[in-house]
């Protein structure tokens, strides 16, 4: 296992920094790095941002271009991404999580994107592992159904940071947002308001391999929702924040309708009234309650 270190080479020749946020998914790290093959990419920096105990991170290889960025044990993924972005030595940063295993050509595709001119980001598709558990399928439906490979490649206003490439300087330009974590919707709004563009590429693929238990994910959704609400409220006017508080009871309905609409467009998902739909509602309610609390706490 590689040790966390503050010692950096004075000459940075990295073309890309890959930032892997690890939250309750250390079991996937060995497979992630088998596919990434950092030994074959000396010009790519790999950062594993994690609050897990060091004994759980033995899947991280001990190589010069691989580092662990330590975080508090309760840090959620947006905070882990923030820490990785700040620590990154390359000008382009690719974000993902340890719940996602990259395709064999993932790195080559990332390295090929120039991100020139107004283009600030490229996001890719997220597929689900075959023969997944019920909870894993529901989590995928909840989080990633809008980002399947059936979505056409085109300019986009909405990307999942779990599989996305950004220009680091454009992120660092918004320290007021980054201070509370990399919450991509807030950054995407800023980028678009500045006249910058983003693209979705359905050939840039990672595969979701869930490691959360149902209980872990309920708690994660609630606390994540709180942090999201706080982050969104920070970018809102006082009037809009009060409006969002008043409309908070509608969050579960809006959220569920978006998920259902995206699932119908993809036509690969069974949305019958079964136990999976029951868990979907539980997870949506946990997030919605947290988001409402976040708007109030701000």
Secondary structure, DSSP 8 states (H G I E B T S, - for coil): ---------SS---SEEEEEEESS-GGGHHHHHHHH-GGG-TTEEEEEEE-S-GGG-TTS---TTEEEEE--TT--HHHHHHHHHHH--SSEEEEEETTEEE-TTHHHHHHH----TTEEEEEEEEEE-TT--HHHHHHHHHHHGGGSTTS--EE-S---TTEEEEEHHHHHTTHHHHTT---HHHHHHHHHHTT-EEEEEEEEEEEE-----HHHHHHHHHHHHHHHHHHHHHTS-HHHHHHHHHTGGGHHHHHHHHHHHHHHHHT----SSSHHHHHHHHHHHHHHHHHHHHHHH-
